[in-house]
Amino acid sequence: MLLILGLGYAGQAVAAAARDAGYAVAATSRDGAQGTVAFAEAGPAIARATHLLTTIPPDAVGDPVLARYAGAIAAAAELRWIGYLSSTVVYGDRGGGWVDEATPPAPSGPRGQARLAAERAWAALADRRAVDLFRLAGIYGPGRSALDALRAGRAQAVVKPGHAFGRIHRADIARAVVAAMGSAPRSGVRVFNLADDEPAEPAAVLAYAAVLLGLPPPHPVPFAEAAAGMSPMARSFWAENRKVASRATQAALGIGWRYPSYREGLAAILAEERGENLPEQGEIRRP
């Protein structure tokens, strides 16, 4: 049984893909709504799980899952695989340079430092089971993309030349997690980068989304002007500049991204909304 701790946006996609692959799936939420287990009552589900995926980020005092359930997870007799959805923020600022799965983490700020501390805490459980650390770029997909921002009138084409971000469609997150569960070793830690093949400046993504919708692109706003109205979280995103490679991840898992860039991803979202079918990208590659 796969237990997903935190059935949010990405967790829902993983749950659907895992069920399609033949796994029994259970999941937690804060209050146990809609068929989930309340997080505070997850102990029995942890004891039954063979696979465990946590999507819950660290808070001000550390990883909330390990704070409550470290002992139960360590003692779970059937548990043979743990996945942790982390973030590429652990790589820190690289001045626009590339990082890959072998690049040592070097977080630049508190958010990245907290993520790295959580990764290390989860990795400490890899003595008797596999632990996979998934470092995610910016998540997008149906209901959460540049298309939605444009329609809502909240899209801002911030321009900071040379500052590109990686992204990952939630379907490719699910694809990678299920592939990792099926190829896990008996123990040890693996690192996977979940980032598409084409980091891009946000203004370029918005411009392409506008073309798809037949709308004028939003007016470009220089970063120095936009920064004054940004939240601390948004400013922290823009404070770091790196490009994240994932070729080793795709090779290790025997997959190609279904949406290797924002172009395929946005086009597929719009086609799904319109009830159209597009050719599937990134079929699983068998070695």
C-alpha positions in Angstrom: 0.0 0.0 0.0 1.2 3.5 -0.9 0.5 6.1 1.8 0.6 9.7 0.7 1.1 12.1 3.6 -0.5 15.3 2.3 -2.9 14.8 -0.5 -2.5 18.2 -2.2 -2.1 19.2 -5.8 0.8 17.0 -6.7 -0.2 14.2 -4.3 -3.6 13.8 -6.0 -1.8 13.2 -9.4 0.5 10.7 -7.8 -2.4 8.9 -6.2 -4.2 8.5 -9.5 -1.1 7.3 -11.3 -0.2 4.8 -8.6 -3.7 3.4 -8.7 -3.5 3.0 -12.4 -0.2 1.1 -11.9 -1.9 -1.3 -9.5 -1.0 0.1 -6.1 -3.5 0.4 -3.3 -3.4 4.0 -2.1 -4.3 5.8 1.1 -3.7 9.4 1.9 -3.8 11.9 4.7 -5.2 15.4 5.0 -5.4 17.8 7.9 -9.0 16.8 8.8 -9.5 13.5 7.1 -12.0 14.9 4.6 -13.1 13.1 1.3 -12.0 9.7 2.2 -8.6 10.6 3.6 -7.1 9.8 7.0 -6.7 12.7 9.4 -2.9 13.5 9.7 -3.2 13.2 13.5 -4.5 9.6 13.2 -2.1 8.3 10.6 -0.2 5.9 12.8 -2.1 2.7 11.8 -1.8 3.6 8.1 1.9 4.1 8.5 2.2 0.6 10.1 0.5 -1.0 7.1 2.3 0.9 4.4 4.8 -0.7 2.0 5.5 2.7 0.3 5.3 6.1 1.8 5.4 9.5 0.0 5.4 12.8 1.9 4.5 16.0 0.2 4.4 18.1 3.4 7.1 20.9 3.6 9.0 21.8 6.7 7.6 24.5 9.0 9.3 26.9 11.3 10.5 24.1 13.6 11.4 21.3 11.1 9.7 18.5 9.3 6.2 18.0 10.7 5.9 14.4 9.6 9.1 13.3 11.3 8.3 15.5 14.4 5.2 13.4 15.0 5.9 10.0 13.3 9.6 9.4 13.1 9.4 6.5 15.5 6.4 4.9 13.8 8.0 5.2 10.4 11.3 3.7 11.6 9.4 0.8 13.2 7.0 0.1 10.2 7.8 -3.5 9.4 6.4 -3.5 5.9 7.8 -0.2 4.7 10.3 -0.6 2.0 10.3 2.7 0.1 10.0 6.4 1.2 9.7 9.3 -1.2 10.1 12.9 -0.1 9.0 15.8 -2.4 11.6 18.4 -1.8 12.6 21.4 -3.9 15.4 22.6 -6.2 15.8 25.5 -3.7 18.4 23.3 -1.9 20.8 24.1 -4.7 20.8 27.8 -3.9 21.8 30.6 -6.1 24.2 29.6 -9.0 24.3 32.9 -10.9 22.3 31.4 -13.7 24.5 28.3 -14.0 23.4 24.7 -14.3 23.1 22.2 -11.5 22.4 18.5 -11.8 21.7 15.5 -9.5 25.4 15.3 -8.5 25.7 19.0 -7.6 26.2 19.4 -3.8 23.3 21.4 -2.3 24.2 24.9 -1.2 21.0 26.6 0.0 21.2 30.4 0.0 18.4 31.2 2.4 16.3 29.9 5.3 13.8 28.2 3.0 16.4 26.1 1.3 18.2 25.4 4.5 15.0 24.0 6.0 14.5 21.8 3.0 18.0 20.5 3.1 17.6 19.7 6.8 14.4 17.8 6.1 16.1 15.9 3.3 18.9 14.8 5.6 16.5 13.7 8.3 14.6 11.5 5.8 17.8 10.2 4.3 18.8 8.9 7.8 16.0 6.3 7.5 17.6 4.7 4.5 19.5 2.0 6.4 16.7 -0.6 5.9 14.7 0.8 3.1 15.1 3.0 0.0 14.7 6.8 0.4 14.2 8.8 -2.8 14.6 12.6 -2.6 12.7 14.4 -5.4 13.8 17.9 -5.9 11.0 19.7 -7.7 11.1 22.8 -9.9 8.0 25.1 -10.1 4.9 22.9 -10.2 2.2 23.6 -12.8 -0.7 21.8 -14.4 -4.5 22.1 -14.9 -5.9 24.9 -12.8 -2.5 26.2 -11.9 -0.7 27.6 -14.9 0.0 30.7 -16.8 -3.3 30.2 -18.6 -5.2 30.6 -15.4 -3.1 33.7 -14.4 -3.9 35.4 -17.7 -7.6 34.6 -17.5 -7.8 35.9 -13.9 -6.1 39.1 -14.8 -3.3 38.6 -12.3 -0.4 37.8 -14.7 2.6 40.0 -14.4 5.3 39.7 -17.1 8.3 40.5 -14.8 11.4 41.0 -16.9 14.8 40.2 -15.5 17.1 39.4 -18.4 18.9 36.1 -18.1 16.8 34.9 -15.1 15.1 31.6 -16.1 13.1 29.2 -14.0 12.5 25.5 -14.4 9.1 24.0 -14.2 7.5 20.5 -13.9 4.0 19.5 -14.9 2.3 17.6 -12.1 1.7 14.6 -14.5 5.4 14.3 -14.8 5.8 14.4 -11.0 3.4 11.5 -10.8 5.2 9.7 -13.6 8.5 9.9 -11.9 7.3 8.9 -8.5 5.6 5.8 -9.8 8.7 4.9 -11.8 10.9 5.3 -8.8 8.7 3.1 -6.6 9.0 0.4 -9.3 12.8 0.6 -9.5 13.8 1.1 -5.9 16.8 -0.7 -4.4 16.5 -2.5 -1.1 18.1 0.5 0.8 20.0 3.7 0.3 19.3 7.2 -0.9 18.7 8.4 -4.5 18.3 12.0 -5.7 16.1 12.9 -8.6 15.6 16.3 -10.2 12.1 16.9 -11.4 12.6 19.8 -13.8 11.7 20.1 -17.4 14.2 20.4 -20.2 13.9 24.1 -20.9 14.2 26.6 -18.2 12.5 29.8 -19.3 11.9 33.4 -18.3 8.4 33.9 -16.9 7.6 36.6 -19.4 8.2 34.2 -22.3 5.9 31.6 -20.7 3.1 34.2 -20.3 3.6 35.4 -23.9 3.2 31.8 -25.2 0.1 31.3 -23.0 -1.4 34.5 -24.4 -0.9 33.2 -27.9 -2.7 30.0 -27.1 -5.6 31.9 -25.6 -5.7 34.5 -28.4 -5.0 37.3 -25.9 -2.5 40.2 -26.0 0.6 39.4 -23.8 0.7 41.2 -20.5 2.7 44.4 -20.5 6.4 43.8 -19.5 7.3 45.1 -16.0 11.0 45.5 -15.1 12.0 43.5 -12.1 13.2 46.5 -10.2 9.7 48.0 -10.5 7.9 44.7 -9.8 10.0 43.8 -6.7 8.5 46.6 -4.6 5.1 44.9 -4.6 6.3 41.3 -4.2 5.7 39.2 -1.1 8.8 38.0 0.8 8.2 34.5 -0.7 8.2 35.9 -4.2 11.3 37.9 -3.6 13.1 34.8 -2.3 12.3 33.0 -5.6 13.7 35.8 -7.7 16.8 36.2 -5.4 18.2 32.9 -6.8 19.1 32.1 -10.4 19.9 28.6 -11.5 19.1 26.1 -14.3 18.3 22.5 -13.2 19.2 19.5 -15.4 17.3 16.3 -15.1 18.8 14.1 -17.8 20.3 11.7 -15.2 16.9 11.4 -13.5 15.1 10.5 -16.7 17.7 8.0 -17.6 17.7 6.3 -14.2 13.9 6.0 -14.2 13.6 5.0 -17.8 11.3 7.8 -18.7 11.1 11.0 -20.8 9.1 13.9 -19.7 5.6 13.9 -21.1 5.9 17.7 -21.1 9.6 18.6 -21.8 8.9 22.3 -21.9 6.2 24.8 -21.0 5.0 24.7 -24.6 3.9 21.1 -24.6 2.5 21.5 -21.0 0.4 24.5 -21.7 -0.9 23.2 -25.0 -2.0 20.0 -23.3 -3.7 21.8 -20.5 -5.7 23.9 -23.0 -6.5 20.8 -25.1 -7.8 19.0 -22.1 -10.0 21.9 -21.2 -11.4 21.9 -24.7 -11.9 18.1 -24.8 -9.3 17.6 -27.4 -6.6 14.9 -27.6 -2.9 15.6 -28.2 -0.2 13.0 -29.0 1.4 11.8 -25.8 5.0 13.0 -25.2 7.8 11.2 -23.4 6.8 7.5 -23.5 8.6 5.3 -21.0 11.9 4.2 -22.5 12.8 0.6 -21.7 16.6 -0.1 -21.4 
